[in-house]
Amino acid sequence: MSDLLARHRAVLPSWLALYYDAPIEIVSGKGVRVTDADGTTYLDFFAGILTNMLGYDVAEVREAVERQLASGVVHTSTLYLLRGQVELAEKIARLSNIPDAKVFFTNSGTEANETALLLATRARGSDQVLAMRNGYHGRSYGTVAVTGNASWKNSALSPLNVHYLHGTDRRAPAFARLSDEEYVEACVADLRDVLATATAPDVACLIAEPVQGVGGFTMPPPGLFAAYKEVLDEYGILFVSDEVQTGWGRTGAAFWGIAEHGVTPDAMTFAKGLGNGFAIGGVVARGDLMDRLTANGVSTFGGNPIATAAANAVIDYVLDHDLQANAARLGALVLEGLRPLAGLPSVADVRGKGLMFAIDMADPGTGRPAPELAAAVLEATRRRGLLIGKGGLHGNVLRIAPPLTVGEGDAREARDILVDAVTEVDTAAR
């Protein structure tokens, strides 16, 4: 493994992060478990950053891809009719609840968000965009511009004029003493102030994640986005929901994360879990909004025959097995077991929604974010046979998001490992 690590460092960028003091190579998987090159098997509760949504070696997905491969057609481009792409677009348009919806396919969430920003700025004739503090929308030039987390911004240059809103900083000193209702009122007042003082007319859109992924599974209180949407509608400002991590029922209470807020956006972006590892993303938007682009357009690889074969099988599997209900049921079971950790000196918060959980690690003496303790828990869970992730504005948040197919036994096992690992690290940190 040390040889492969040396080769990795020699030819790949230094900023391409690897987990663990001794990085692992995953060579096989079945269900919700993976095995590394040394033969060690793990419960995978980060799922390729929420991408292996059905887990590993799913017969329905594998067989759909094999049938497409057997046809000999791996690629034709969007210059020709693609039956699988049309069928997938029909499913997503129907599931979106967006009126007269149309779908454009891309290869990733970053590219999907770029497309949504293009649609909004073209429709409104403006480069002004509202985004959320601590939000993350991708690694490209335009998506970095609307990312509200300095750890993921490599350039101050921007093709957009961006203004950031409050919404997930409920624990900040300015808001910590407010109730949820008072916090929502303060955020809405700030939005109105931004529109009155910092922007010119014709702001293009607000882009927001219903649950912030890279931001550490932080989320606004109920009602915030509905209150924002009322103001946006007054000004004709479009609303784009970034569902790259929250789509397909992962939050448990709804098929799309934004639906829990009682809001139908003008556009939604998606990627990650849709292909269960095959590269596919896209935008679903109102037909009139999607059709506003007047220049030529094509997506060479987006929505290709292989990726759409996989994605069609994934959506069918999610719906046929009611994985949204599984996320709601097992999410509650895991979160109930994790909540007592909030009483430990080195744990600042425990939260979750569906099969998305987060644990904020803090210095037990000062209460400040402790990324080193999060890293220590990552190592402790790996030693116990569990893979999880981390993130957050300060890198101190443990992120846990298993495949939606996880069963009760595996959920309980992972929960218990997490409790043991966090408790161990907490004890050592005091």
Buried (B, 14 or more C-beta within 10 A) or exposed (E): EEEEEEEEEEEEEEEEEEBEEEBBEBEEBEBBBBBBEEEEEBBBBBBBBBBBBBBBEBEBBBEBBEEBEEEEBEEEEBEEEBEBBEBBBEBBBEBBBBEEBBBBBBBBBBBBBBBBBBBBBBBBEBBBBBBBBBBBBBBEBBBBBBBBBEEBBEEEEBEBBBBBBBBBBBEEEEBEEBEEEEBBBBBBEEBEEBBEEEBEEBBBBBBBBBBBBBBBBBBBBEBBBEBBBEBBEEBEBBBBBBBBBBBBBBBBBBBBBBBBBEBBBBBBBBBBBBBBBBBBBBBBBBBEBBEBBEEEEEBEBBBBBBBBBBBBBBBBBBBEBEBBEBBBBBBEEBBEBBEEBEEBBBBBBBBBBBBBBBBBBBBBEEEEBBBEBBBBBBBBBBEBBBBBBBBBBBBBBBBBBBBBBBEEEBBBBBBEBBBBBBBBBBEEBE
